[in-house]
Amino acid sequence: MASSRFPTVAPTEAVKRFLYDVAETANKTYPIWEKRLSAFLDEIEMDYEDKRMILEVQPIRHYYFASVVGIEAAKIRTLYSDEVAEELLADVNEFVDSLGGRTDHMISDLVFDIIQRVKISDTDDTKKSHDIALDRINDLLRLSSMESTKEMTKDIVFRQKMAQPIAVSVRHWWKGFKSCRQLAQTVPATSVAGQPETEPMSTAAAF
């Protein structure tokens, strides 16, 4: 079986590498997203305090990170068996909050909210995952409900410009991983002498 020739990686190590890589990518695209949001808010009439709450008080950086993780992690169930997928997602749940600098479960809760929303929309080709993530962020920031901003969230220019950084942050990580690595528990049992070694994964800076 060709896949057995791939280097093997422990599931937990694979998840850690996944999260570090997503954090690194999100770190690069988030400043663009935040700058665009600020520019759009500057173009409309809204209370200073409302704008300050959005840009300075709300944890928008964590919303953004969670959204990208959720879009990527949603693909796990399509690539692995239910048992393996549950193990990988459990590790995502365990590590993602601390990586994002949270002591609560805000990031992990949003990650799995996004996963569920992406799964629900799988049959709707017109609803792209980055649009789903943008809608959820808009809801969390109350942009879709405040009188001063709700029309802005429906504007096609706003939606395209705000969804684009999220879209380019999605690198189809798990598909790429599976094409060149094998999770350790999926390798058939062999003798100790012939057992494939588990490859350690390097890490990057946290989000």
C-alpha positions in Angstrom: 0.0 0.0 0.0 1.6 3.2 -1.2 0.5 5.3 1.8 2.5 3.1 4.2 5.7 4.4 2.7 4.9 7.9 3.9 6.6 9.1 7.1 4.3 8.7 10.1 3.3 11.4 12.5 1.5 11.0 15.9 -2.0 12.6 15.7 -1.3 15.1 18.5 1.9 16.2 16.8 0.0 16.6 13.5 -2.6 18.8 15.2 0.0 21.0 16.9 1.8 21.5 13.5 -1.6 22.3 11.9 -2.5 24.9 14.5 1.0 26.5 14.4 0.9 26.7 10.6 -2.6 28.1 10.6 -1.6 30.7 13.2 1.4 31.7 11.1 -0.7 32.2 8.0 -3.4 34.0 9.9 -0.8 36.3 11.4 0.1 37.4 7.9 -3.4 38.0 6.6 -5.1 39.4 9.7 -3.5 42.9 9.6 -4.9 43.3 6.0 -8.4 42.2 7.2 -8.3 44.5 10.2 -7.2 47.5 8.2 -10.0 47.0 5.7 -12.5 46.7 8.4 -11.3 49.9 10.0 -11.5 51.7 6.6 -15.0 50.6 6.0 -16.1 51.7 9.5 -14.5 55.1 8.8 -16.7 55.5 5.7 -20.0 55.3 7.7 -21.6 57.4 10.4 -21.4 55.6 13.7 -20.8 56.4 17.3 -17.1 56.6 18.4 -17.8 54.3 21.3 -19.4 51.6 19.0 -16.4 51.8 16.7 -14.0 51.6 19.7 -15.9 48.5 21.0 -15.4 46.8 17.7 -11.8 47.6 17.0 -10.3 47.8 20.5 -12.5 45.8 22.9 -13.9 42.9 21.0 -11.4 40.0 20.5 -11.6 40.3 16.7 -8.1 38.8 16.2 -9.3 35.7 18.0 -12.5 35.6 16.0 -10.4 35.7 12.8 -8.0 33.0 13.9 -10.9 30.7 15.0 -12.6 31.2 11.7 -9.6 30.1 9.7 -9.0 27.1 12.0 -12.6 26.1 11.7 -12.7 26.2 7.9 -9.5 24.1 7.7 -10.6 21.7 10.5 -14.0 21.1 8.8 -12.1 19.1 6.2 -10.9 16.5 8.7 -14.1 14.5 8.6 -14.0 14.3 4.8 -10.4 12.9 4.8 -10.4 10.4 7.8 -12.5 7.8 9.4 -14.9 8.9 12.1 -12.7 7.4 14.8 -9.5 9.2 13.6 -11.4 12.4 12.9 -12.8 12.5 16.4 -9.3 12.1 17.8 -7.9 14.9 15.7 -10.7 17.2 16.5 -10.4 16.5 20.2 -6.8 17.6 20.0 -7.8 20.7 18.2 -10.2 21.4 21.0 -7.6 20.8 23.6 -4.8 23.0 22.2 -6.4 25.8 20.1 -7.4 28.1 23.0 -3.9 28.2 24.6 -2.3 28.7 21.3 -4.5 31.7 20.7 -3.6 33.1 24.1 -7.0 32.4 25.7 -7.6 30.9 29.2 -11.3 30.3 28.3 -12.9 28.3 25.6 -13.9 31.2 23.3 -11.7 30.2 20.4 -12.5 26.4 20.5 -16.2 27.2 20.8 -16.1 29.3 17.7 -13.9 26.8 15.8 -16.5 24.1 16.3 -19.4 26.5 15.6 -17.7 27.3 12.2 -17.1 23.5 11.6 -20.8 22.9 12.1 -21.9 25.8 9.9 -19.5 24.7 7.1 -20.8 21.1 7.3 -24.4 22.3 7.1 -23.7 24.4 4.0 -21.9 21.5 2.2 -24.9 21.1 -0.1 -25.0 24.8 -1.0 -22.3 25.5 -3.5 -23.2 29.2 -3.5 -22.2 29.6 0.2 -18.4 29.5 0.4 -16.8 28.7 3.7 -15.1 32.1 3.9 -18.5 33.7 3.4 -19.8 31.6 6.3 -16.9 32.7 8.5 -17.4 36.4 7.6 -21.1 36.2 8.4 -20.3 34.7 11.8 -17.7 37.4 12.6 -20.2 40.0 11.5 -22.7 38.6 13.9 -20.2 38.4 16.8 -19.2 42.1 16.2 -22.9 43.0 15.9 -22.1 44.5 12.5 -25.1 42.7 11.0 -27.5 44.0 13.6 -26.4 47.6 14.4 -28.4 50.2 12.4 -25.2 52.0 11.4 -23.5 48.9 10.0 -26.1 46.3 8.9 -26.4 47.6 5.4 -22.6 47.7 5.0 -22.5 43.9 5.7 -24.8 43.3 2.7 -22.7 45.4 0.3 -20.9 43.2 -2.3 -17.7 45.3 -2.2 -17.5 44.9 1.6 -18.2 41.2 1.5 -15.6 40.5 -1.2 -12.9 42.6 0.4 -13.5 41.2 3.9 -13.8 37.6 2.8 -10.7 37.7 0.6 -8.0 37.6 3.4 -9.9 34.7 5.1 -10.1 32.8 1.8 -6.4 33.1 1.0 -5.6 32.0 4.6 -7.1 28.6 3.8 -4.3 26.4 2.5 -6.2 23.0 2.5 -3.7 21.9 5.2 -5.1 18.5 5.9 -5.3 17.5 2.3 -1.7 18.4 1.8 -0.7 16.6 5.0 -2.4 13.4 4.0 -0.7 13.5 0.6 2.8 13.2 2.2 2.3 12.0 5.8 0.5 9.2 7.5 -1.0 9.3 11.0 0.8 6.9 13.3 -2.3 4.9 14.3 -3.3 4.2 10.7 -0.1 2.2 10.0 -0.6 -1.6 10.2 1.1 -3.1 13.3 4.6 -4.5 12.7 7.3 -6.0 14.7 9.2 -3.6 17.0 12.3 -3.9 14.8 10.3 -3.0 11.6 7.9 -0.5 13.1 7.9 2.8 11.2 9.2 5.7 13.3 6.9 8.6 14.2 8.3 11.8 12.8 8.4 14.8 15.1 6.8 18.0 13.7 8.5 21.3 14.0 6.5 24.3 15.4 6.2 28.0 14.6 5.2 31.0 16.6 1.8 31.2 18.1 -1.0 33.5 16.9 
